[in-house]
Amino acid sequence: MAVALVAGALVAGAVGGCAETTPLAQLPDSAKLPQKVLTKDEQQRTMKEMIERGQTHQTEAAKQIEKGK
């Protein structure tokens, strides 16, 4: 139990130390963003397509792995 607490404290200290020295992510300049923003329907359609592509990719990868065995 004490070992877990000490390990947790060390990890928290290490992560906290990194956060102070790592610069914050730079946000894009809003003037450079594209003028067209997707509508809710376009966003949903695009997300659905991305999910489908990811699932297809996983299926194809599994087939390639099985083929290699």
Secondary structure, DSSP 8 states (H G I E B T S, - for coil): -HHHHHHHHHHHHHHHHHHHHS-------GGGS-S----HHHHHHHHHHHHHHHHHHHHHHHHHHHHH-
